[in-house]
Amino acid sequence: MGNGVKEGSVRLREDAEAALSSPVSSKRDHRQVLSSLLSGALAGALAKTAVAPLDRTKIIFQVSSKRFSAKEAFRLLYFTYLNEGFLSLWRGNSATMVRVVPYAAIQFSAHEEYKRILGRYYGFRGEALPPWPRLLAGALAGTTAASLTYPLDLVRARMAVTPKEMYSNIFHVFIRISREEGLKTLYHGFTPTVLGVIPYAGLSFFTYETLKSLHREYSGRPQPYPFERMVFGACAGLIGQSASYPLDVVRRRMQTAGVTGHPHASILSTLRTIVREEGAVRGLYKGLSMNWLKGPIAVGISFTTFDLMQILLRRLQS
């Protein structure tokens, strides 16, 4: 009888402590989510702005049948600067920011949440995840972000490949597409996007987290230096973008079909057309060398900015 009363009182005390601590825990969780959202938004904005001219050039080649070369790419950059001015190299960047800021914020925040969920599920709470859950967390984060922000990506691609007279601003693109091509066009190319995001985000986050884990193990330092983070991020971007690049080309063709003269078509039909007209390697990997230049820079900046912002915000909160 006495033991039963004692056990009951212990359980009640534990329940009471849990009830009292849950609002604190919930508040801490909300702070962590907000911190991840803010850090991710800044990381995405800085990374994309840094490589915007190269990104625009890559998209122009991806959606045309013109053969890509580094010489032609830099010639296009130079003539764009001469004919339209220096700031024209960032044309479409406002649309990019409208997409990238929420995309990066959601992706990084979702990645932190998926890491926590998978860590609890696999019993690795507070520790680095093993390889497969690490890959899964990145893939799920990328898929979540792409699903929620896809129409903004399509608008950005349209603005990048059209003269400024065609679309005056982001809202004008939405209005014209809805009126002339139908609302469903805003999700045209969504399937290859998700199919490409799964290996891209999965491998990028996996590579970056793995390199940080190996660095901790072999250097004995808990945190890498900023330039080391940049190198880890560059490696992550190189591997992720190389793995998913053909689907990126297909996605861009499908997104811009309404303004480049290509008919709206399925993934397989678009793939067949590219291979038939331009060849498998030249067509599906067009602009990859440009991506090898801009991708590692952008991903390196993005991961480094996110990590440093997280460290700064944690210090400010404590």
N, C-alpha and C positions, 0 to 999 in steps of 0.2 A: 504493500500500500504506500509506504513511505517512498520506495524507489519510484513508483508510478508517478507520485506527486512531483518528485524531484525532476524526473525526466520531462514531465509536462511543463514544469516551470522553465527548464532549460530551453525547450523548444519555443515556448512563448517569448523568452528573452531573445533568442536568435531571430524569431520572426519580427519582433519589435525593432531589433537592431537593423535588420534588412530593410524594414519599412522606413526607418529613419535615414538610412544611408542611400536608399534608392533615388530620392530627389537630388542628392549630391552627385550620385553616379550619373543620373540622367542629364544634369546640368553640365557635367564634365564631357559627356558624350556629345551634347549639342555644341559645346565649345570646340571640340575636336573636329566636328563636321564643318562648322563655320570656318575654322582655321584652314582646313583642307580645301574648301571652296575658294577662299580668298587667295591662298598660295597657288592653287591650280590656275585660277583666272589670270593672275599676274605672270605666271610661268608661260602660259600659252600666248599671251599678248606680246611679251618680249621676244619670244622665240620666232613667232610668225612675222612680226614687223622686221626683224633682222634679216630675214631671207625672202621678203615679199617680192622684190624684183626678179629673183631667180625662180620663185614659185610661179609667177605670172608667165614668164618665158616658157617654163616647162609645160604649163597647161596649153598654151598656144600651139606648141608642137604636138602635144598629145592628141589634140582634137582635129589636127589637119593631116593630110597625106604627105606633107613636105618632109623630106628626109632630115633627120636630126644630126647635127655635129656641133662640137663645142664652138667652132669658128662661126657657124650660122647663128648659134644662140647668142653669142656676144655681139655679133653684127646686129641682130634684132634689138638687143638692149641699147646699143649705140644709136641706131636710127630712131628708136622710140624716144630716146633722150633728145636727139636733134630736132625731131618733128613735133613732139608734144610737150617737151620740157621735162625737167628732172623729176618733179612730183608725179608725172604720169607713170613712172616706173612702179609706183605704189597704187595704181588704179585698181580698184576692187578691194583694197586693203580695209576700207571701212566695213565692207560686207564680210571680209575675212574676220575682222575683230568681232562683229556681231555674232558670227558663228563660233570662232575659236575661244572667246572668253567663256561662254557657257559650256562649250564642249570640253575644254581643258579643266574647268572647274568641276564639272560632273565626273569626268574620267578619273582625275586624281582623287577626288573625294570618294567615288565609288570603289576605287582600288583599295583605299585605306579600309573602307567598310568590309569589302570582300575578304581582305587579308585577316581582319578580326574574326569574321564569321567562320572562315575556313580554318583559322588557327584554333578557335574553340572546338570546331567539329573534329579536327585531327589531333587535338590535345597539345598544340604548340603555342599556347597562350603566352604572349610576351617574347616569343622566340622567332627566329627566321623560319619561314615555311619550307618544307621539303620541295623538291623540284616540281612535281606535277601540280600540287595546289598553287604554287607560285605562278606557273604558266596559266592555270585556270583563272586566277584572280585578275591577271592582266587582260585576258581575253574577255572575261565578263565585264570588266570596267570599260573597255573599248566599245563593246557591243551596246552597253547601256547608254553611253554618251552619243554614239552614232545614231541610235534609234530616236533619241530625243531632239537632236539638232539637225537632222538630215536636210530638211528644206532650205536651211541657211547655207549649207554646203553647195546645193544646186544653184542657188542665187549667186553665190560667190563665183562659181565657175562660169555662169552666164556673163557676169560683169567683166570677167577677165578676158573673154574672147570676143567681145563685141565693142564697136566704136562707142565713144561716150554719148553720141547723139541718139543712140538706140534706147538706152536706159539712163534716165537722169539720176536715179537714186535707188536704194534697196527696195523701197515700197513700190516704186514704179515697176520693178522687175516682177514682184509678187502680183501686182494688179494685171500686168500684160499677160503673164503666164496663165493666170486664172481665167482671164477673159478669152484669150486666143487659143489656149491649148488644154484648158481644163485643170481643175485642182489636182487630179491624180498625177499630173505631170510633175508636181512638186516632190513626188517620191519615185520618179523614174530613175532607175539606176541604183535603187536602194539595196537590192539583193547582192550585186557584186560588191557594194560598199561593205556590207556586213561580212560577206565571205572574205574580203580583204582585211577587214579590221581584226578579225579573230586571230590570224597569224601575226599581223603587224603589232597590235597592242600586246598580245600574249608574249611574243618573243622579245619585244622592246622592254616591257616591265621585267620579264624573266631574266634577261641578260643583265639589266642594270642591277637588279636585286642580287643576282648571283655574284656579280663582280664586287659589289659592296661586301657581301658575306665572305668571299675569298680574301678580300683586302683585310677585313677584321681578323680573320684567322691567321694570315701570314705576316701582317705588319705589327699586330699587337695594339694598334690604335683603334679606339671605338668609332671614330669618324674620319672619313677621308678628307683631304684638303680640297678646296673648291676646284682646282685645276684637275685633280684626280676624278672628281665627280663629272667634270666636263668630258674627260676621256672615256669614262664608263658610259656616259650618255651617248657619246658619238658612236661607240661600238654597238650600243643597243639600237640606235637609229639605223646604222648601216645594215645590220642583220635583219631587223624588222621590215624595212622598206624593200630590201632586195627580195625577200620571201613573198611579199604581197604585191609587187609592182605590176605584173600583167593585169590583175583585177583593177588596179587603179586606172590604167589606160582604158579598159572597158567601161569603167564607171564614168570617166570624163566624156567618152564618146556618147554614152547614153544620156548624160545630163545636158549636153549641149546640142543634141540632135536637132532640136527645133530651130536653132539659129545658124547651124553650119551646113545645112543642106543634106545631112544624113537622115534617113528615115528613122522613126522610132522603132526599135527592134528589141528582141530578147537578148539575154546574155550570150547564148550560143550563136545566134545569128550575127551579133556584133563581133564576136570572136572570129567567126568564119570569114566575115568581110575583111577584117584587119589582116588576117593571115593570107587571104587570097590576094588582096591588093598590095600589101606591103611586106609580106613575109613574116614568119613566126618570130624570129629574133628582132629584126628591125622594127616591126610593127608593135609587138607586145612589150618590148623593152626600150621603146623610143623615149629618150630623155632620161634614161636611168643614170647616165654619167653625171647629168645635172643634179639628179637626186642624191648621188653619192657626195656631191659637193655641199648641197644645202641641207640634206637630211641630217647628217651627223652634227652640223652646227646647230640646227633648230632643236633637235632632241637633246643635245648636250646642254644647251641654254635652258631648255624647259625643265629637265630633271634637276639640274643644279639650282635653278631659281626656286623650284618647289621645296627642295630639301632645306636650303638656307632660310627661306621664309618660315618654314615649319620650326626650325631651330630658334629663329628670332622671336616668333610668336609665343613659343613655349617659355622662353626666358622672360618675356614681357608679362606673361600670365602668372609666372611664379614670383 
